[in-house]
Amino acid sequence: MKLKSFALSALFALPFFTTTAHAVEVTVKIQNLTHGIHFTPFLVAAHDDTTRLFQTGTNASANLQAMAEGGNISGLSSDIQAASGLVVENPAGGLLAPGASTTTSVINTDGTNNNYLSIVAMLLPTNDGFAGLDSWKIPSEPGTYVVNINAYDAGTEANDEIVNGGGAPNTPGIPVAPGGNAGTNGTGVTTTEINTYVHIHRGALGDDDATGGKSDLDNTIHRWLNPVVRATITVSE
């Protein structure tokens, strides 16, 4: 696990304990709920109520685009740190496979405004699809909280469903199908998108032609319905 900004023990700072400083343990479990989708390295961020990694109905930032199209979380991580937030990069130590999970445990003390939680990671294989939790308020009440996370479309690239090694911003195509189960020679599902804002992803179309057709995605493997990720967050004193 790669930790940025401060020690892991400072990831979540809970400001609602105002009279006595004490440690609070927060455990975050991230589970892949899909049948055939892998996730690029996750970014887990604690930040204040004015900071956002993404927001539906708005244009994606350049750093969100880089994450959604190629899995690059460094820009978003820097954004959080510049706003005095705290981040954990890549808690799974690589891709998170279908059905797999990763857990991060942290010890926190009160005294900052970083009491909102955001989580993002790219879906592979997609053009610009990502799982996202946007500014979830960390509860003051100890307990276990389950949050189901949807897949979003960054609105920055046409969902052509062609696996060609692309992934850089403004470069069409999908970087890779990690399961090795993509087809070849697809002609492309589309070249344009009507909705260019961040929005709920419509999912993959796919087809059953491994050496042609419109899509390089397999419609028996790479299709999904929301939610795609489950976050189980345990807060304890």
N, C-alpha and C positions, 0 to 999 in steps of 0.2 A: 504494500500500500504506500502511495506517495502522499505525503502530507505537506501542505503549503501554509504559509503565513505564520502560524503559531504551532505549539506542540499539540498533539492529538487531544490532550486533556482539556484544551480550551475551545474545542470546536463549537459547542453550543453554549452560549451565555444567556442565562435566563434572568430577565430584569425584574420579575415580579416579586422576588424575595427582597424586600427593601430594608428590613430591620436587622436581620442577622445573616451574615455571609456564611454560606455553607455549600458543600459540594452536592451536585446532582448528577446522577449517572443516567445517560441516555444511550440506549442501544437501538440501532437502526438495522433492520434486516430487509434486504432487497431481493425479491424473488421474481424470476422470469416466468411468466404465466403462459407463454406462447408454445405452439407446437414445433415451429421450425425457424424461429427468428433468434439471432444472436444480438447481443448489445455490445457496442463499443464501450471503452472504459467510462464508468459513471463519474459525474461530478456531483458531490454532495456539498451544499453550501448553507451556512447560517449567516443571516444578514438582517438588516433593519427593514422597516416597512416601506421605505422609499426606493429600495433596490429590487430589480427584477432581472432574472435571466431571460425570460420571454413573457409575452403577453398576447393572448389571442386577439384577433381583430386588428392587429397592427403589423407593420412591416418588420421582418426579422432584421436584427442587427447583423453587421458583418461577422461578428464573433459567433452569433447563433448560427448563421449560415455555415460557417466553417465546421461547427460541431455537427449540424444536421446533415451535411453533405459528405463529410469526410471523417467524422469522429474526433476532430481536434478540439479538445476542451481547454486548451491553454489560454485562449483569449477570454473566454467567459470566466475562467479562474482569476485572471488578472483583473477583470472588471470588479469582481467581488472584493478582492483584496484592496483595490484602489478606493472602495467605498467602506473600508475598515471592517469588512466581513471576514469570515473564516471558511476555509475550504478543505475538503479531503478529495484527492484525485485517485481514481482507479482502485477502489477498495477491493475489487475482485482480483486484482493482479492480472488483468487482461480481459478478454471477451467473456461475457456471461452467457452460457449456453442455455438452450431451452430446458426448462425445468430446474435449472440450477439457482442457487442463492448465494448471497454474500452478506456478512454481518459486520458492522462496525460498532464498537463500544467506546464510549467517551465519558470522561468525568468533567463536569462543568462547575464553574462558580458563577454567582450572580454579579451584576454590576455593569453590563453593557446592554445595548439595544439589539443585539444579534439574536433575536428570538423568533425569526421566521426561517422556515426550512424550504429549500428548493433542491430538486434532483433532476438531472437530465442525462440522457445517453442516446446515441443514434441507433436506429434499428437497421440491421443488416440481414438480407439484402433489400435496401430501399434507396431511392434517389435522394430524398431529403426528409425522411421520416425520423421522428425522435420521440422517446418517452419523456414526459415532463410533469413534474410537480411544481406548481408556481406559488411561492410565498405562503406556505402552510404554517399557521400560527402554532408554535410549540406550546403545548398545554402546561399550565402551572400545576395541575392536579396529577400526582403520581398515578401511573397506570399504564396499560398497554393499548395502543391506538393503531387501527388498521386503516390504511389509506390505499385505495386502488387507483392506479395511475394509467392515464390514457396515452395513446399514440397521437402525435400531432404532425402536421405537414408544415414545414417552414415556409412554404409558398415561394421558394427561391429557384426551384428547378422543376422542369416538366417530368412527370412520373413515366418515363419511357420504358422502365423495367428492363433496360439493357445492361448486362454485366460486362463491363469493358475496362475495368481498372480505373475509371474516373473517380472523382471524389474531391478534387480541388474546386473551390468556388468558381462558378461560371464555366465549368467543364462538365458537359452532359454525361450521364451514365452512373452506374453503381460500382463502387470500388471492388467488391468481392462478395461471393456467397460463401461464408465460412464453412458451411456444412458440405461443400463440394457437390451440391445437388442442383446446381443451376443448369439450364440449357444453353444453347448457342444459336447464333444466326437469327435471333429475333429481329423483326423489322421495326419494332417500337410501338408501344401502346398509344402514345400521343407525343406531340412536339410542343404543345402549349398548355397552359393552365389558366382557367378563368379567375380563380381566387388566388391572388398573390400575397395575401395576408397569412399570418400564422392561424391555422385552423385545424379542427379535428381531421385526422387522416382518413381518407376513404377506403384505405386498405389496398392490398395488391390484387390485381386481376389475375395474372398468371395464365398459363395454358397447359395443355398436356402434350405439347410437341417439343421434344428435347433437342431437336436439331433445326428448328425453324419456328414458324408461327409469329405472333406479335410480341410475345414476352419471353425473356430468358428465365422467368420465375416459374416454379412448378405449382400449379393450382391445388395440389394435394399436400404441399409442404409449407409454402411461404405465405399463405393467406392467414389472416388473423381477425379477431373481433376485439374491441375494447372491453375491459382493461387489459393491458399487456404486461404490467408490472404491479406487484403488491409490496408496499412498504409497511412493515410492522415496527412501530416505534414505541419503545418501552421507556418510560420516565420513572425514575425511582430516586429517593433520597439516600 
